Amino acid sequence: MQIVLALIYGAAIGALAHFTMPARDMRGSALAPMLGAVVGGAVWTILTWVGLGLDSPWLWLAALIVPAAVVYIAVAVLTRLRRARDERERERLRLA
């Protein structure tokens, strides 16, 4: 049942990333929170399968740190890719 906490933490980190990173208009508002929730849940699941228990601080730290790192990197990369794609599309349509 504690996996729900990892999902909530991941979604909250994703929402924070969405609102603190530039170019919010280049991505959907649910992208970062959903990515954070998925990564947080996946990390929690993998670490519990490996054998870490609820009393392990590594499980809790990983559920906070890994989603933050993944979300911030992924949002930055996706924003850069979106800008490049939009620019190519503008050139193709001769709008620029």
Buried (B, 14 or more C-beta within 10 A) or exposed (E): EEEEEBBBBBBBBBBBBBEEBEEBEBBEEEBBBBBBBBBBBBBBEEBBEEEBEEEEEEBBEBBBEBBBEBBBEBBBEBBEEBEEEEEEEEEEEEEE
